[in-house]
Every structure is written in structure tokens, then in C-alpha cells.
């Protein structure tokens, strides 16, 4: 089986290209009529959280997601009702997988944390995160609380691609993994080594690619939940133990999703509520914003196969709220104001690659000291990112730029493989607010454009407000606009709208990004005293 990067990229590309020519699968049985009251709306999270693994421990639900080159990686989300979620922490504290994740002589764009797995082991009251990096090896991290601290338990030489971790009822650890050829590995009792691995299923050519494994034991049966990227979901079932043999059934194919202009819900996980109800939490391709989690109820056939409950032949935009106990508290919003108080960043933040921790600090605002001398934002260390809230949202930054030095560039970006920013250029002792577009990468994630200034205005004093508005509704390239203020009240538009591309191949969606880098010499700094994400 060829799991090289080029092979994988082509596999996904071919699967997506072929999706429009596929025969629509038979519609699954439609569920009962749903009451209009007490409903939730999909997507349950309109932010970029892909390749979801979801589970319940007691009365609390947890989910993990892919983060590629962002650090810390593998966010762990928490909910008490499957609908309202908060970011509790990250299972991978730093991407310490090589210098390229430090932007040190190489770059890790679109590598790093791919589809991974989150599990809980009751016998030692420990959370486990497992994922492969760079098709080279697998890493296993553990923590007794999802907030951390997380620590690396082991490294396994077998790369468990798109893995699903199962803690069996006898406490044995199993991993389902693979692309088209699906295998199951058994780990040692302490989880540190592989005991055995065995191929358990080979996908029929009529189906194509299957990956994104999630591994379950339900009513004595073993299930491997698999995605056909990016338009289908299948499931394997074994009555003879974790190593099979397995039978296959289609769960959904070319199913209309709940986000207008978005894709087919797929590649997620199954979870059971305290009352015994089942749900499927998938993601919807919804670029330029990314991949958004959506939730649907699931029933089971008499012979043990899951059926997604549809509304008018589609994944519902709304469903009745899950029947769960009253939450013990409200979850922390994923948007709102951050003044960077305390001694650490809040978990909503992730750096573009690993930061240089000697050149930033929080407390009385976020101080970003220049960490890189470059004209290329994609090479600049200590760029701090925040997911964009859909369908549209606005980020506003209050910035103290009095400590900038000549040649420094600082501001607020809409960051992806095609980027733009509003910010400050300090040259010859003078500071201007500028809008820059044309920051681009090619398909191998090499820089092809470092940006062109399209508008500017002089600013005086040491403080400015910068604003970026992002429309991330899927289906077409969407506009991002920039403005600034010198008093925090009256904002002036600066430059034309920037077109945010909706190509999927960068995988991660657009993010708001705070940056400060030098083009001449290190030594300058800016301080972000307030950051706010608001929605209409």
C-alpha cells in the first residue's frame, strides 16, 4: 500500500473529482417527525474542526480534531449536550517532530496533526491521544484531565494512518487504521508497544478509497467506521473479534448536507448519550472557512447497522436537542473578547508552527517581539491564529505599536495559502497603516508571492485599531475586508475586498492571524491589548 504524501493527495483529489459523477445512494429511512421546539441547528460548531473523534465520559462529551501545522495541536473540545462546545485544551503541547515545525530551515504546512484519535481508559482514569506524523511513526500522549498537562507516553514505529483507538471491555488497546487496506493493531497492556498488526479488510474497487477509521465495540460487535472522501461514509462490522472478518455496509453517499454550498457530511464519529440515544458527529467541507462539525441522530437496525436519521432526504439543518442532564455550567464561548490576562494563552489560540517562546508573553496584553527577519509572512515565526466564526464574523485588534522598529511589519491577517493583511509598516522613522494582498503559496506550499501593498494611510501616536471582516459561507470565493481606526470608534475602510479562495487542498480554513516580524533586524515589539471576534 502506497501511503506517500503524493499518493494520498492524489487519492483525495481523485475521490473529490469523481464525486459529482457518482450515482446517488439509496436514501436511508427518514426518522420520525421532529418537533419544532427545543431544536439545535447545524453546523453545531461553525468553526474549522475536522476529522472529529467524539466520545462521552460520564456526563461530559469530548471531541478532537486535526490541526496540521498549527501548534499546540489536536484540540480537545468539551460539551455537556453535544451541541454547545468549548475548547478545553490540546493533546499535543508542541509539534516536536522536527525542525520544519519550528520554521527552521524547512516548513511543515499541511503536515503535522492529521486525523487522529481520542479515547478514555476507565481502568486508570486516563485520556489517550494517538496519531501518526509524516507517515513515519505514531505518537501516543496521555493526560488525566483534558486541560492537561499532556505528556508523550510512547512512539511506535508503525505509522497508524487515520487511526481509531479502541479501549476494549477487557481493557485491551486496539487501533484500526489505513487507507483502502484497513488493518487492526493490538497494543501492549501499557500502550507503549505494538503486540501485533493484521490486515482485516480490503476496500472493493467499486467503493474506491476508505480511510478515517473510528473503532467501536457495541453490543459485543466490533465496528470500524470509515469515510469515503469526501462524499460517503461506510461501516465494517465483525461478530468474531477485533481482527474480523468484517462485513461492510454503506451509511451515506452523496447526502445533501446542512450548509448551503457546502459538502457531504462525513469523517466523524459515533457517540451514545446517557439515555442510550446515538448520534453521528461529522464534518462538512465548507471552504473558505474550513470543515464544520454537524450532528445527526442515529438509529440501529435489528441486525446491528447504524442508520442516520434524515430530514426531507437530507442531513437535517435542525433536529431536536439531545435529551441529556442539565449541564453543570455554560461552556466558554469560542468567540468574544480576549485581553490576554493571566499567564498563558487561552486554548482558542494556536500558533502557525511552533513559536519561539522567548519572544512572546501575555499578561497586560499580548506582547509579540519580532522573532524572524523575513519579507515572507509564511516564514515568520510567532504568528498567532484564531479560527474564524461562520458564516461571517469580524476580528478587531487594539494594537500598541510604539515599540516597533524600522523595517518591522505587524498586523492582522486573513491567513491561508492565499492571504492578505492590514497592519503597520515602519520605515525611516515613520509608520503607515497598509493593506497588503497577494501572499500566495503553490501546491507544494512554497511561497509564490510575498504580498503587494494596495492601500495605505499615515498614522501618528502609538496606538491603532485594526479590523478584518470575513465572509466564509461556502460555495464560492468570498470577500474579506479591512479597516482601521485611530480612536476605536470610527473605522475607515482600507483597500479593496480580498477574495478568500475556497479550494480544499490546504485542508485548513482561513484564520485570523496576529503577526509581527522584522525585515531588517530583530528588537522591535508590539502589544495587543484587546482582541475581539464578533458576529452580526
Secondary structure, DSSP 8 states (H G I E B T S, - for coil): ----HHHHHHHHHHHHHHHTTS-------B-----SSSEEES-SEEEE--S-EEEEETTEEEEE---BTEESEEEEEEESSSSSEEEEEEEESS--S-GGGGTSSS--TT-SB-S-EEEEETTTTEEEEEEEETTTEEEEEEESSTTS--EEEEEESS--TT-EEEE-TTS-EEEEE-SSEEEEEEE-TTSSSEEEEEEEEE--TTT---EEEEEEEETTEEEEEEEETTTEEEEEEESS-TT---EEEEEEES---SSTT----EEEEEEE-TTS-EEEEEEEEETTTEEEEEEEEEEE-TTS-EEE-BBTTB--SEEE-------SS----SSEEE---SSS--TTEEEES---GGGEE-SSSEEEE---B-S-GGG-S--EEEE--SSEEEEEEEEE-TT--TTEEEEEEEESSEEEEEEEEEETTEEEEEEEEEEEE-TTS-EEEEEEEEEEEE--SSEEEEEEEEE--SSS-EEEEEEEESSSSS-EE-S--EEE---STT-S--EEEEEEEESS-S--EEEEEEEEEE--
